[in-house]
Amino acid sequence: MFGKLKEKLGSWLKATKEKFSSEEEKQEKKIKPKKPTKAKKEKKTKIKNKKNMKGIEEEIPQEVPKKKKQAEEEIKETQEKVEEIEKEIEEVKDQIEEEKSKKGFFSRLKSSFTYKITEDSFNELFDDLEMLLLENNVALEVVEDIRKKLSEKLIGKEIKKSDLEKEIKTELKNTLNEIIIDPDDPLDIIKLKKAEGKPFVILFFGINGTGKTTSIAKLTHLLKRNNISVVLAAADTFRAASIEQLQIHADKLKVPLVKHDYGSDPSAVGFDAIKYAEKHKINVVLIDTAGRMHTKSNLLAEMKKICRVTNPDLKIFVAESIAGNDAVEQAKSFNEMIEIDGSILSKADIDEKGGTIISISHTTKKPIFYLGTGQEYDKLELFNKQKFIEKLGL
């Protein structure tokens, strides 16, 4: 399950680490300026002192010998003080140079162990990730949102080279955590209403062939295992053999089925099933509806009528996990028309890509409730966001 996307993500993360490491090694090395030698410093001081002596001597009048001697003594004394001051200055300069040298060393050391992700380098690495996600059924609008969120987390961030792959993987994982919605367990919600003594009504939607009727049977099995009574409603009065198909599941699971003739009003079937549940103290009503093409607005309008008449507690959209962008468009259309509460994705056990899960959750802003992982009744598992992300190798 989801092995293809996991393998591609792993290869991308490894390639990203190698790319950034090789680019960092190409950066120019700063050359430390040479420190002036002690001999040059002494020579410079002597020249300066001679200039000072000469200047003072020229100012002393030649006609005053006594003052000249006195001035010479003062010059000598001043020269000694100047030499002391210059010595102190050189010591301070040496300390400053030493501090600069230390800072330069640690700066270069830091540079050799860290990498700062620029906007250009981020765009380059994300171009590869974008293609990877699109190839694995992640919708374009979802990819763009992932780009935005990742750029905010990574651009300008200094990362240790040794942690580069781990850091990018962590931020991608955090981004998926923000995008994918973790569901509440429908069983917990149903049990709360069971305590009130009122039937809990669930409407199922989706186009033909997505495993909607089978998903209803699987949920019936799950509810019965948790001591929750169920009645089924065959509100798909449009598709040939749909009522018979649901009747087979009802017989196997030993639950009642409310049905009308083909061509009957689906809303009336749902209404009668709710009344049956109230009369017989049944906890949950599961209503199967006709598989409507999401492009046919007149048929979707019929779904709105069923919602109005039955006033369901949950409206669940059912699609195939392997359907990719088609499933995303279907979910988007149903959500706009009737505002679904969540989804069930069938055939997740043969889905090597996993992008449909990410896309439907992001597009509808509603959770994935369950994943169908096989044909048997017990092959229905509560969707776990963390478990899904771990299966992607993140």
C-alpha positions in Angstrom: 0.0 0.0 0.0 1.4 3.4 -1.1 4.8 1.8 -1.8 5.4 3.7 -5.1 5.0 7.1 -3.5 7.2 6.0 -0.5 10.0 4.8 -2.8 9.9 8.0 -4.9 9.9 10.3 -1.8 12.9 8.4 -0.4 14.8 8.8 -3.6 14.0 12.5 -3.8 15.1 13.2 -0.2 18.5 11.4 -0.8 19.1 13.3 -4.1 18.3 16.6 -2.4 20.8 15.9 0.4 23.6 15.0 -2.2 22.8 18.1 -4.3 23.0 20.6 -1.4 26.2 19.0 -0.1 28.0 19.3 -3.4 26.8 22.9 -3.9 28.1 23.9 -0.5 31.6 22.5 -1.2 31.9 24.9 -4.2 31.6 28.0 -2.1 34.7 30.2 -2.1 37.1 30.0 0.9 37.9 33.2 2.6 41.7 33.9 2.9 42.8 35.3 6.3 44.9 38.5 5.8 48.6 38.2 7.0 49.4 40.0 10.2 52.3 42.6 10.0 55.6 41.3 11.3 57.2 42.7 14.5 60.2 44.0 12.5 58.0 46.1 10.2 56.2 47.6 13.2 59.6 48.6 14.9 60.9 50.1 11.6 57.7 52.1 11.2 58.0 53.4 14.8 61.6 54.6 14.4 60.8 56.4 11.1 58.0 58.2 12.8 60.1 59.1 15.8 62.9 60.5 13.6 60.4 62.7 11.8 59.1 64.0 15.1 62.6 64.8 16.3 63.5 66.6 13.1 60.4 68.7 13.3 61.1 69.8 16.8 64.8 70.6 16.2 63.9 72.8 13.3 61.6 74.9 15.5 64.2 75.5 18.2 66.1 78.8 17.5 69.8 78.2 16.8 70.7 81.3 18.9 69.5 79.7 22.2 71.9 76.7 23.0 70.6 76.3 26.6 67.0 75.9 25.5 68.1 73.5 22.8 69.6 71.1 25.4 66.5 71.4 27.5 64.3 70.7 24.5 66.4 67.7 23.7 65.8 66.3 27.1 62.1 66.9 26.8 62.1 65.3 23.4 63.9 62.2 24.8 61.4 62.0 27.6 58.5 62.4 25.2 59.9 59.8 22.9 60.1 57.3 25.7 56.4 57.9 26.5 55.5 57.7 22.9 57.3 54.3 22.6 55.4 53.1 25.7 52.1 54.2 24.2 52.9 52.6 20.9 53.8 49.4 22.6 50.5 49.4 24.4 48.7 50.1 21.1 50.5 47.2 19.4 49.4 44.9 22.2 45.8 46.0 21.8 46.1 45.5 18.0 47.5 42.0 18.5 44.5 41.2 20.8 42.0 42.5 18.2 43.7 40.5 15.4 43.6 37.4 17.6 39.9 37.8 18.3 39.2 38.4 14.6 41.1 35.3 13.8 39.1 33.2 16.3 35.8 34.6 14.9 36.9 34.0 11.4 37.8 30.4 12.3 34.4 29.7 14.0 32.6 31.4 11.1 34.3 29.2 8.6 33.8 26.2 10.8 30.0 26.9 11.0 29.8 27.4 7.2 31.5 24.0 6.6 28.9 22.2 8.7 25.7 24.1 7.8 23.7 25.0 4.7 21.3 27.9 4.3 18.5 27.2 1.9 17.9 30.1 -0.5 14.8 30.8 -2.5 16.5 29.6 -5.8 17.7 26.4 -4.2 14.3 25.7 -2.7 12.5 26.2 -6.0 15.0 23.9 -7.7 14.4 21.1 -5.2 10.7 21.6 -5.1 10.4 21.3 -8.9 11.5 17.7 -8.5 9.1 17.1 -5.6 6.2 18.7 -7.6 6.6 16.3 -10.5 6.8 13.4 -8.0 3.6 14.4 -6.3 1.7 15.0 -9.5 2.7 11.6 -10.8 1.3 10.1 -7.7 -2.2 11.5 -7.9 -1.7 14.6 -5.8 -3.9 17.4 -7.3 -2.2 20.6 -8.6 -3.9 22.9 -6.1 -2.7 20.7 -3.3 0.9 20.7 -4.7 0.8 24.5 -4.8 -0.3 24.6 -1.1 2.5 22.2 -0.2 5.0 24.5 -2.0 3.7 27.5 -0.1 3.8 25.9 3.3 7.3 24.3 2.7 8.8 27.5 1.5 7.7 29.3 4.7 9.4 26.6 6.7 12.6 26.1 4.8 13.7 29.3 2.9 16.4 31.1 4.9 16.8 28.3 7.4 20.3 27.2 8.4 20.5 23.5 8.6 23.3 21.2 9.6 24.6 19.3 6.6 24.3 16.1 8.5 20.7 16.9 9.3 19.7 18.2 5.9 17.7 15.2 4.7 16.1 14.7 8.1 15.1 18.4 8.4 13.5 18.5 4.9 11.7 15.2 5.6 10.4 16.6 9.0 9.1 19.8 7.4 7.4 17.8 4.6 5.8 15.6 7.3 4.6 18.6 9.2 3.1 20.1 6.0 1.2 16.9 5.3 0.0 16.9 8.9 -1.5 20.4 8.3 -3.1 19.4 5.0 -4.6 16.0 6.0 -7.5 16.0 8.5 -7.5 13.4 11.2 -11.1 12.1 11.6 -13.1 11.6 14.7 -14.2 7.9 15.0 -17.8 7.7 13.7 -18.5 4.9 16.2 -18.0 7.4 19.1 -20.4 9.8 17.6 -23.0 7.1 16.9 -22.7 5.8 20.5 -23.5 9.3 21.8 -26.8 9.4 19.9 -27.5 5.8 20.8 -27.7 6.9 24.4 -30.3 9.5 23.4 -32.5 6.8 21.9 -32.7 8.3 18.5 -31.6 6.6 15.2 -28.3 7.9 13.7 -28.8 8.5 9.9 -25.9 8.1 7.4 -26.3 9.0 3.7 -23.8 7.5 1.2 -23.0 9.2 -2.1 -20.7 8.5 -5.0 -20.7 7.5 -8.7 -21.4 3.9 -9.9 -18.7 1.3 -9.4 -16.8 2.9 -6.6 -17.6 0.3 -4.0 -20.4 2.3 -2.3 -22.7 -0.6 -1.6 -19.9 -2.8 -0.4 -18.6 0.0 1.9 -22.1 0.2 3.4 -22.0 -3.6 4.1 -18.6 -3.3 5.7 -19.8 -0.5 8.0 -22.8 -2.6 8.9 -20.5 -5.4 9.9 -18.4 -3.0 12.0 -21.4 -1.6 13.8 -22.9 -5.0 14.6 -19.5 -6.1 16.1 -19.9 -3.0 18.4 -23.4 -4.0 19.5 -25.0 -1.3 17.4 -28.2 -2.3 15.5 -28.6 -1.4 11.9 -31.3 -1.1 9.2 -30.4 -0.6 5.5 -32.3 1.6 3.0 -32.2 0.8 -0.7 -32.7 4.3 -2.0 -30.9 3.5 -5.2 -34.0 3.0 -7.3 -32.3 4.0 -10.5 -29.6 1.4 -11.2 -30.7 -2.1 -12.3 -30.0 -4.8 -9.7 -28.9 -2.3 -7.1 -31.7 -3.3 -4.7 -30.9 -7.0 -5.2 -27.2 -6.4 -4.5 -28.0 -4.6 -1.2 -30.5 -7.4 -0.3 -27.8 -10.0 -0.6 -25.6 -8.1 1.9 -28.6 -7.6 4.3 -29.3 -11.3 4.3 -25.7 -12.2 4.9 -25.4 -9.7 7.8 -28.8 -10.5 9.1 -30.1 -6.9 9.2 -33.5 -5.6 7.9 -33.7 -3.8 4.5 -36.3 -1.2 3.6 -37.0 -1.0 -0.2 -39.5 0.3 -2.7 -39.9 -0.5 -6.4 -37.5 0.7 -9.1 -38.3 4.2 -10.2 -39.7 5.2 -6.7 -38.7 8.4 -5.0 -35.4 7.8 -3.2 -36.3 10.3 -0.5 -39.4 8.2 0.4 -37.3 5.1 0.9 -35.0 7.0 3.2 -37.9 8.5 5.1 -39.6 5.0 5.6 -36.3 3.5 6.8 -36.0 6.2 9.5 -39.6 5.5 10.6 -38.8 1.8 10.7 -35.8 2.4 12.9 -37.7 4.6 15.3 -40.5 2.0 15.6 -38.1 -1.0 16.2 -35.6 0.9 18.3 -32.8 0.5 15.8 -29.7 2.6 16.4 -28.4 3.4 12.9 -30.0 3.9 9.4 -27.6 3.4 6.4 -29.0 4.8 3.2 -27.6 3.7 -0.2 -28.2 6.2 -3.0 -27.9 6.0 -6.8 -24.5 6.4 -8.3 -24.7 9.8 -9.8 -22.2 11.2 -12.3 -20.8 14.4 -10.7 -21.2 16.3 -13.9 -25.0 15.9 -14.0 -26.4 18.8 -11.9 -30.0 17.6 -12.2 -29.2 14.3 -10.6 -27.2 16.0 -7.9 -30.2 18.1 -7.2 -32.0 14.9 -6.3 -29.4 14.2 -3.7 -30.2 17.6 -2.1 -33.8 16.5 -1.8 -32.8 13.3 0.0 -30.7 15.3 2.4 -33.6 17.7 3.1 -36.1 14.8 3.7 -33.9 12.5 5.8 -31.8 15.2 7.7 -28.8 12.9 8.0 -26.3 13.0 10.8 -23.4 12.1 8.4 -23.1 12.5 4.7 -20.3 10.2 3.4 -18.7 10.4 -0.1 -17.4 7.1 -1.4 -14.6 6.9 -4.1 -11.8 4.6 -5.2 -8.4 5.4 -3.8 -6.8 4.5 -7.1 -9.1 6.9 -9.1 -6.7 9.9 -8.7 -7.9 13.3 -10.0 -11.2 11.9 -11.1 -12.1 11.0 -7.5 -10.9 14.5 -6.4 -13.2 16.2 -8.9 -16.1 14.0 -7.8 -15.5 14.8 -4.2 -15.3 18.5 -5.0 -18.6 18.5 -6.9 -20.5 16.5 -4.2 -19.1 18.7 -1.5 -20.2 21.9 -3.2 -23.7 20.5 -3.8 -24.5 18.8 -0.5 -21.5 19.6 1.8 -20.2 16.1 2.7 -19.0 15.4 6.2 -16.2 13.0 5.2 -15.2 10.2 2.8 -14.6 6.5 2.5 -11.9 5.4 0.0 -12.2 1.9 -1.4 -9.4 -0.2 -2.9 -6.7 1.4 -0.7 -5.0 -1.9 -0.4 -4.0 -1.8 -4.1 -3.2 1.9 -4.2 0.6 2.3 -4.7 0.4 6.1 -5.0 -1.6 7.5 -2.1 -2.1 11.0 -3.5 -5.9 10.7 -3.7 -6.1 10.6 0.1 -4.1 13.8 0.4 -6.0 15.5 -2.4 -9.6 14.7 -1.2 -8.9 15.6 2.4 -7.3 18.9 1.2 -9.9 19.8 -1.4 -13.0 19.1 0.7 -11.5 20.2 4.0 -13.2 17.1 5.5 -11.7 13.9 6.9 -11.2 10.5 5.4 -13.3 8.3 7.7 -12.4 4.8 6.5 -10.2 3.0 4.0 -11.5 -0.2 2.3 -8.6 -2.7 2.2 -10.2 -5.8 0.7 -13.5 -7.4 -0.3 -14.3 -9.1 3.0 -16.6 -7.4 5.5 -13.9 -6.9 8.1 -11.6 -5.1 5.6 -12.6 -1.6 6.6 -10.1 0.4 8.8 -10.4 3.7 10.5 -8.2 6.2 8.7 -5.1 7.2 10.7 -3.2 10.2 9.5 0.0 9.4 11.3 0.0 5.8 10.1 -0.6 7.0 6.5 2.3 9.4 6.7 4.6 6.8 8.2 3.7 4.5 5.2 5.1 7.2 2.9 8.4 6.8 4.7 8.2 10.2 6.5 
